[in-house]
Amino acid sequence: MTAMKARLCTLITALCLLAAPLLAESTADIRRRMEQRLAAIDDLKARAIVGESNRGFLELRGAAPDGGVVSAENSDREQVYAEIARQTGTSPDAVGRARARKIAENSRPGVWLQRESGEWYRK
């Protein structure tokens, strides 16, 4: 689990650096919020309550007593993807789909993932 946290922290840092034109406080706030949610998200994934969609967002797979963790995470991811898309001249959807592929590569066994076709599977 520590290796996964390290990879996710590296990813979050890279995403935030790519989103540099955001206000420094906003970028730092997004990164801090995402880091604070990491343990809760890992737990939800381990319990098969959420999975990673093919668009780079978390999706509920079961009953979620998460207190808004999923929606908060997806909101922050949406902001980061939009800023990266603005900087790179692409769409937020393309950024999210690219992120989804990286998330799938780095996910632990047992995590629910969604293929490009929309089919869900456990890694």
CYANA upper distance limits for C-alpha pairs under 8 A (distance plus 0.5 A):
  1 MET  CA      5 LYS  CA      6.77
  2 THR  CA      6 ALA  CA      6.67
  3 ALA  CA      7 ARG  CA      6.71
  4 MET  CA      8 LEU  CA      6.58
  4 MET  CA    106 ASN  CA      8.08
  4 MET  CA    107 SER  CA      8.09
  4 MET  CA    108 ARG  CA      8.08
  5 LYS  CA      9 CYS  CA      6.50
  5 LYS  CA     38 LEU  CA      7.99
  6 ALA  CA     10 THR  CA      6.66
  7 ARG  CA     11 LEU  CA      6.61
  7 ARG  CA    106 ASN  CA      8.34
  8 LEU  CA     12 ILE  CA      6.51
  9 CYS  CA     13 THR  CA      6.56
  9 CYS  CA     35 GLU  CA      7.46
 10 THR  CA     14 ALA  CA      6.66
 11 LEU  CA     15 LEU  CA      6.59
 12 ILE  CA     16 CYS  CA      6.57
 12 ILE  CA     31 ARG  CA      6.89
 12 ILE  CA     34 MET  CA      8.14
 12 ILE  CA     35 GLU  CA      8.44
 13 THR  CA     17 LEU  CA      6.62
 13 THR  CA     31 ARG  CA      7.62
 14 ALA  CA     18 LEU  CA      6.72
 15 LEU  CA     19 ALA  CA      6.82
 15 LEU  CA     80 VAL  CA      7.33
 15 LEU  CA     84 ILE  CA      8.24
 16 CYS  CA     20 ALA  CA      7.01
 16 CYS  CA     27 THR  CA      6.46
 16 CYS  CA     28 ALA  CA      8.26
 16 CYS  CA     30 ILE  CA      8.50
 16 CYS  CA     31 ARG  CA      7.26
 16 CYS  CA     80 VAL  CA      7.60
 18 LEU  CA     84 ILE  CA      6.68
 18 LEU  CA     87 GLN  CA      8.48
 19 ALA  CA     27 THR  CA      7.72
 19 ALA  CA     80 VAL  CA      6.99
 19 ALA  CA     83 GLU  CA      6.07
 19 ALA  CA     84 ILE  CA      6.19
 19 ALA  CA     87 GLN  CA      8.18
 20 ALA  CA     24 ALA  CA      7.63
 20 ALA  CA     27 THR  CA      7.73
 21 PRO  CA     83 GLU  CA      8.49
 22 LEU  CA     26 SER  CA      6.89
 22 LEU  CA     27 THR  CA      6.57
 22 LEU  CA     83 GLU  CA      7.96
 23 LEU  CA     27 THR  CA      6.73
 24 ALA  CA     28 ALA  CA      6.62
 25 GLU  CA     29 ASP  CA      6.41
 26 SER  CA     30 ILE  CA      6.55
 27 THR  CA     31 ARG  CA      6.69
 28 ALA  CA     32 ARG  CA      6.52
 29 ASP  CA     33 ARG  CA      6.57
 30 ILE  CA     34 MET  CA      6.61
 30 ILE  CA     76 ASP  CA      6.72
 31 ARG  CA     35 GLU  CA      6.59
 32 ARG  CA     36 GLN  CA      6.59
 33 ARG  CA     37 ARG  CA      6.80
 34 MET  CA     38 LEU  CA      6.79
 34 MET  CA     73 GLU  CA      7.03
 34 MET  CA     76 ASP  CA      7.96
 37 ARG  CA     41 ILE  CA      6.61
 37 ARG  CA     69 VAL  CA      7.35
 37 ARG  CA     73 GLU  CA      8.00
 38 LEU  CA     42 ASP  CA      6.55
 39 ALA  CA     43 ASP  CA      6.67
 40 ALA  CA     44 LEU  CA      6.75
 40 ALA  CA     66 ASP  CA      8.41
 40 ALA  CA     69 VAL  CA      7.99
 41 ILE  CA     45 LYS  CA      6.63
 41 ILE  CA     69 VAL  CA      7.88
 41 ILE  CA     70 VAL  CA      8.12
 42 ASP  CA     46 ALA  CA      6.56
 43 ASP  CA     47 ARG  CA      6.70
 44 LEU  CA     48 ALA  CA      6.71
 44 LEU  CA     49 ILE  CA      5.63
 44 LEU  CA     50 VAL  CA      6.22
 44 LEU  CA     66 ASP  CA      8.38
 45 LYS  CA     49 ILE  CA      6.40
 45 LYS  CA     50 VAL  CA      5.68
 45 LYS  CA     51 GLY  CA      6.64
 45 LYS  CA    111 VAL  CA      6.33
 45 LYS  CA    112 TRP  CA      7.76
 46 ALA  CA    110 GLY  CA      7.67
 46 ALA  CA    111 VAL  CA      7.08
 48 ALA  CA     61 ARG  CA      7.09
 48 ALA  CA     62 GLY  CA      7.52
 48 ALA  CA    110 GLY  CA      8.50
 48 ALA  CA    111 VAL  CA      7.32
 48 ALA  CA    112 TRP  CA      7.21
 49 ILE  CA     60 LEU  CA      6.37
 49 ILE  CA     61 ARG  CA      5.43
 49 ILE  CA     62 GLY  CA      5.04
 49 ILE  CA     63 ALA  CA      6.94
 49 ILE  CA     64 ALA  CA      6.77
 50 VAL  CA     58 LEU  CA      6.76
 50 VAL  CA     59 GLU  CA      5.83
 50 VAL  CA     60 LEU  CA      4.90
 50 VAL  CA     61 ARG  CA      5.45
 50 VAL  CA     62 GLY  CA      7.36
 50 VAL  CA    112 TRP  CA      7.59
 51 GLY  CA     58 LEU  CA      6.15
 51 GLY  CA     59 GLU  CA      5.84
 51 GLY  CA     60 LEU  CA      7.01
 51 GLY  CA     61 ARG  CA      6.95
 51 GLY  CA    111 VAL  CA      6.94
 51 GLY  CA    112 TRP  CA      4.90
 51 GLY  CA    113 LEU  CA      6.01
 51 GLY  CA    114 GLN  CA      8.15
 52 GLU  CA     56 GLY  CA      6.94
 52 GLU  CA     57 PHE  CA      6.31
 52 GLU  CA     58 LEU  CA      5.28
 52 GLU  CA     59 GLU  CA      6.65
 52 GLU  CA    100 ALA  CA      7.59
 52 GLU  CA    103 ILE  CA      8.11
 52 GLU  CA    104 ALA  CA      8.09
 52 GLU  CA    111 VAL  CA      8.50
 52 GLU  CA    112 TRP  CA      6.85
 52 GLU  CA    113 LEU  CA      5.43
 52 GLU  CA    114 GLN  CA      6.90
 53 SER  CA     57 PHE  CA      5.89
 53 SER  CA     58 LEU  CA      6.47
 53 SER  CA     59 GLU  CA      6.68
 53 SER  CA    100 ALA  CA      7.27
 53 SER  CA    113 LEU  CA      6.53
 53 SER  CA    114 GLN  CA      5.44
 53 SER  CA    115 ARG  CA      8.32
 54 ASN  CA     96 GLY  CA      8.40
 54 ASN  CA     97 ARG  CA      6.33
 54 ASN  CA    100 ALA  CA      5.83
 54 ASN  CA    101 ARG  CA      7.82
 54 ASN  CA    113 LEU  CA      7.90
 54 ASN  CA    114 GLN  CA      5.61
 54 ASN  CA    115 ARG  CA      6.43
 54 ASN  CA    116 GLU  CA      6.21
 54 ASN  CA    118 GLY  CA      7.62
 55 ARG  CA     93 ASP  CA      7.14
 55 ARG  CA     96 GLY  CA      5.46
 55 ARG  CA     97 ARG  CA      4.97
 55 ARG  CA     98 ALA  CA      8.46
 55 ARG  CA     99 ARG  CA      8.22
 55 ARG  CA    100 ALA  CA      6.33
 56 GLY  CA     77 ARG  CA      8.42
 56 GLY  CA     96 GLY  CA      5.00
 56 GLY  CA     97 ARG  CA      6.11
 56 GLY  CA     98 ALA  CA      8.09
 56 GLY  CA     99 ARG  CA      6.03
 56 GLY  CA    100 ALA  CA      4.70
 56 GLY  CA    101 ARG  CA      8.47
 56 GLY  CA    103 ILE  CA      8.16
 57 PHE  CA     74 ASN  CA      6.17
 57 PHE  CA     77 ARG  CA      7.69
 57 PHE  CA     96 GLY  CA      7.95
 57 PHE  CA    100 ALA  CA      8.09
 58 LEU  CA     70 VAL  CA      6.83
 58 LEU  CA     73 GLU  CA      8.20
 58 LEU  CA     74 ASN  CA      6.93
 59 GLU  CA     70 VAL  CA      8.05
 60 LEU  CA     64 ALA  CA      7.50
 60 LEU  CA     70 VAL  CA      8.42
 66 ASP  CA     70 VAL  CA      7.53
 68 GLY  CA     72 ALA  CA      6.51
 69 VAL  CA     73 GLU  CA      6.54
 70 VAL  CA     74 ASN  CA      6.61
 71 SER  CA     75 SER  CA      6.54
 72 ALA  CA     76 ASP  CA      6.84
 73 GLU  CA     77 ARG  CA      6.64
 74 ASN  CA     78 GLU  CA      6.48
 75 SER  CA     79 GLN  CA      6.94
 76 ASP  CA     80 VAL  CA      6.83
 77 ARG  CA     81 TYR  CA      6.51
 78 GLU  CA     82 ALA  CA      6.57
 78 GLU  CA     92 PRO  CA      8.07
 79 GLN  CA     83 GLU  CA      6.79
 80 VAL  CA     84 ILE  CA      6.71
 81 TYR  CA     85 ALA  CA      6.52
 81 TYR  CA     92 PRO  CA      5.63
 81 TYR  CA     93 ASP  CA      8.28
 81 TYR  CA     95 VAL  CA      6.25
 81 TYR  CA     96 GLY  CA      6.66
 82 ALA  CA     86 ARG  CA      6.64
 82 ALA  CA     91 SER  CA      7.82
 82 ALA  CA     92 PRO  CA      5.31
 82 ALA  CA     95 VAL  CA      8.47
 83 GLU  CA     87 GLN  CA      6.74
 83 GLU  CA     92 PRO  CA      8.42
 84 ILE  CA     88 THR  CA      6.58
 84 ILE  CA     92 PRO  CA      7.97
 84 ILE  CA     95 VAL  CA      7.68
 85 ALA  CA     89 GLY  CA      6.13
 85 ALA  CA     90 THR  CA      5.26
 85 ALA  CA     91 SER  CA      5.59
 85 ALA  CA     92 PRO  CA      5.67
 85 ALA  CA     94 ALA  CA      8.37
 85 ALA  CA     95 VAL  CA      6.82
 86 ARG  CA     90 THR  CA      7.17
 86 ARG  CA     91 SER  CA      7.97
 90 THR  CA     94 ALA  CA      7.23
 90 THR  CA     95 VAL  CA      7.92
 91 SER  CA     95 VAL  CA      6.97
 92 PRO  CA     96 GLY  CA      6.59
 93 ASP  CA     97 ARG  CA      6.60
 94 ALA  CA     98 ALA  CA      6.68
 95 VAL  CA     99 ARG  CA      6.68
 96 GLY  CA    100 ALA  CA      6.56
 97 ARG  CA    101 ARG  CA      6.98
 98 ALA  CA    102 LYS  CA      7.15
 99 ARG  CA    103 ILE  CA      6.53
100 ALA  CA    104 ALA  CA      6.57
101 ARG  CA    105 GLU  CA      6.84
102 LYS  CA    106 ASN  CA      6.78
103 ILE  CA    107 SER  CA      6.37
104 ALA  CA    113 LEU  CA      7.03
107 SER  CA    111 VAL  CA      7.09
107 SER  CA    123 LYS  CA      8.09
108 ARG  CA    123 LYS  CA      7.62
109 PRO  CA    122 ARG  CA      7.75
109 PRO  CA    123 LYS  CA      5.32
110 GLY  CA    122 ARG  CA      5.67
110 GLY  CA    123 LYS  CA      5.56
111 VAL  CA    122 ARG  CA      5.89
111 VAL  CA    123 LYS  CA      6.09
112 TRP  CA    120 TRP  CA      7.15
112 TRP  CA    121 TYR  CA      6.13
112 TRP  CA    122 ARG  CA      5.00
112 TRP  CA    123 LYS  CA      7.01
113 LEU  CA    120 TRP  CA      6.14
113 LEU  CA    121 TYR  CA      6.02
113 LEU  CA    122 ARG  CA      6.60
113 LEU  CA    123 LYS  CA      7.42
114 GLN  CA    118 GLY  CA      6.22
114 GLN  CA    119 GLU  CA      6.05
114 GLN  CA    120 TRP  CA      4.88
114 GLN  CA    121 TYR  CA      6.82
115 ARG  CA    119 GLU  CA      5.83
115 ARG  CA    120 TRP  CA      6.82
115 ARG  CA    121 TYR  CA      8.13
